[in-house]
Amino acid sequence: MSSIDLNSRGNEPQQVGQTSVFGAATGDKFATLTATKIQTNFKCTEPSAAPSVNGQFVALTINVTTGANFADSGWPNLALTNAEFRGWDASGKQLLDPVGNSMGCVKASDLLKSPIEPGNSESGLVILDVPAGAGSAAFVVGGFEGSYGWEWHW
C-alpha cells in the first residue's frame, strides 16, 4: 500500500470528485467515499430551519459504498453524519461547533443515511454550520482525535 500524504492537521486533502478509501495497511478496502459537490452559502429548504450561528451553511453531497467486509475494520457499520466532522475557518482555526444550527436545515430524506451497513451504498447531504468565507472540514471515521481523515476545502 502506498503512503498517504497528510496535511498539517493530519488529514488527507481531497478534491471534489476524488474517491477516498477507508482501508487497512494490508490493502483491504472497507469503504469508499466521494464528495461530489460542495455548496457554500447553502440555503436551507425546511421552513422551520434556524439561521446559521457561525455564518453560513455548507452542504457536501457525499456518495459512500461500504464493502461486505466492513466489519473487519473493527466497526459494525459506518457512521457518517455532521457530528463526525471537524471544521476550520479560513485562517486554520479549528471550529468549536461545525454542527451549529444545521440540524433541521433540510428534510431527513435529503441527508446522507447513517449508519451505513456493510455492503451498502448511500448518497446524500451532510450540512455543516461554519464561518462565512473559505474554510475546510474533515470527516474522521469514528470521530477520534488523532485519527486521520479526509479534508475538503471551499
N, C-alpha and C positions, 0 to 999 in steps of 0.2 A: 504494500500500500504506500502511496506517495505521501510526503509530508504535507501538512496543512499550513498555509501562510495565515497567521493570526495577526490582527491589528493590535494596537497598544492597549485595548480593553480586553484582549484575549478572545476576540470573536473572528470568525471567518467572514470577510466582507463579501457581499453578494450583490448582484445586479438584478434588475427586473428581468424575468425570463430565465435566469440561471437556476439550475437544479441543485439543491443542497442535499447531501446524503448523510443520513444518520446511520453509522455502521460501526463495526468493530475493527480493531487493528489487524485482525485475521483476514479482513476483506469481506466479511459477512455484511450484507446490506440489509438493514432493518426497515428503513423508511426513506422516502424522498419527499422533499417539499420544494415548491416553486412559488415565489411571489410573482404573479403575472401582471399585477398593476398596483401602483401606489397613487392614491388620490389625496393631495393636500387640500386644506380648507374644505374638507368633506362636509356636505350639508346633510344633516340627519333627516330621515324620512318619516319618523314617527312624530305625530303631533304633540305628544306629551314629553318629548325629549328635552332634557335640561341643556342649557348652554354650556359650552366648554369652560372649564375652570382654569385651564392652563393656556388658552389662546387659540387653539384650533383642533379640530378632529382630523386625524389621518386614517384613511382606510386602506388596508392591504388586502388584496384579493389573493388568496393562497390556495394552491392545489396540493393535496397530500395523498400519498399512497403508502400504506404500511404493508410489509411483507407478511406472509403466513408465519414466518419465523420471528415475528416481532417480540414475542415473549422471551426469546433467547437474549434480548437486550437487557433483561432484568426488570423491565416494566411490563405490566399486563396489557397496557394499551397506551396510546399517545394522547396526552392532554395538551391541547393547543388552543388556548384562549388568550385574551389580552393580559390576563394575570400572570402568564409565563413570559411576558416581555419586559425587558428593561429599556429605558429610553434616555437619550441625551439631547441637549439643546445644541445650537449652532457652535457654541464655544467649547463643547465637550463636557459640560457639567451634567452629571447624572441627575435624572428627574426622580423626585421622591415618589410620585404617583402618576405613571403614564396611563392608568385606567381612568382616573378622574371621573367625569360625568359621561363616559362613553356607553355605559350600560343603558339600554333602552333607546339608543340612537336610531337603530333600525329594527325591523321585525326579527325575531329569533330565527326564523326560517332563512334569513339572508346571511346569518353568521355562519362561520365555519363550524360544522358539527364537531363536538368534542365531548367525551373522548372518542378517538378513532380506534376501532377494534382491529386486531391483526387481520390482514388480508383484505382490507377495505380501502376505497378511495373516496375522498371528500373534497369539495371545493366551496369556498365561501369567504366572507369578510371577517377581518379582525380589525376592530376600531380602537384607536388609541386617542387619548386626550393629551396633547403635547403643546409646548410653546409655539407661537406663530413663527413662521420662517423656516429656515433649514433645520435639520436635525437628523437623528437616526434612532433606530430601535433594533433590538436583538431578541430573537427567540432562543431560549436555552431549554433543552429537554429537561423536564423536572424542575426548572427554575432555580437550580442550585448555584449559589455563588461559587466561583472557582471553576465551574464547568464552562467549556467554550460553547458558543452558539453561533448563529448566523445573523449577520447585521446588514440592514438595508438603510441607505441614506436617501433623503429627499431634499 
